[in-house]
Amino acid sequence: MAKLLVIPNDKNLDKYKCDGFILGLQDYSINFPFSFSLEEIRNIKTDKELFISINKNIFEEELAKLEIILQELDKIAIKAIIFYDLAIPNLKEKLSLKKELVWHQEHMTNNYLTANVFNSKGVKYTYLSSDITLFEIEEISKKTKSTLIVPIFGYVPIFTSRRNLVNNYLTFFGLKDNMGINYLEKEDKIYPIIDYKDGCTVYSSNILCGIDEYDEIRKIVDYVVLDSFLITDDIFMFVLDMFNNNINKKVELQQKLPNIDTNFLHKTTIYKVK
């Protein structure tokens, strides 16, 4: 059965009943409720598995500092490092690091062929895209040696730009905004949009919720992920309890979150330019 990983919305990790956590690293992660400094990660006391995410594009001027960070993470009792930029596996080889790696390039982690290539290069884990169907998850699980991590609850990043689109807009029109989270409205759907130091991300209008598919998914993959990003604490704890006890309270959850959806679990992803 799959282990349950949580992306928390509180640094008090003791409150979460789960098998492990995915944590953002300060200055090197995006799409997290908050990030942890290297010192904070070093001081976490838990017997649960820790996956540290470095999921942003790495620029040349950041490489020297990144080498030091990876060497420090290699000394800490974490399970693995999640990466987006290919600088990470290259640095692991260069520095002879021991920590396992997780391939997670958002929309590109969608097939077993590439997963197997990374696996042959020593990348043990694959964090699958949220854009693929349940059938495709099953196919990948049968045809790869990779340890699979699958998102099963949470908002999904659908677009990222290196530019600070919101701040650029506000500056151009002389507007002020201290909200942190803004929203795009298109075709009767509302999309959260957030500017970060390293760019701008637009999130799905619907919240992925695979509680109906949980029994099937947890039998064929190694980890499932519940993401608290943009979810209030009380609702997320309700969701965590639901998955922990495998009790399908979807009707009750829809009263709290009317925008939950299975997203692409039962429909093929097709993008068309109009």
Secondary structure, DSSP 8 states (H G I E B T S, - for coil): --EEEEE-SSS-GGG--SSEEEEEETTT--SSS-EE-HHHHHT---SSEEEEEE-S---GGGHHHHHHHHHHHTTS--SEEEESSTHHHHHHHHHT--SEEEE--GGG---HHHHHHHHHTT--EEE--TTS-HHHHHHHHHH--SEEEEEEEE--EEEEESS-HHHHHHHHTT-----SEEEEEETTEEEEEEEETTEEEEE-SSEEE-TTTHHHHHHH-SEEEEE-TTS-HHHHHHHHHHHHTT---HHHHHHH-TTEE-TTTTS-------
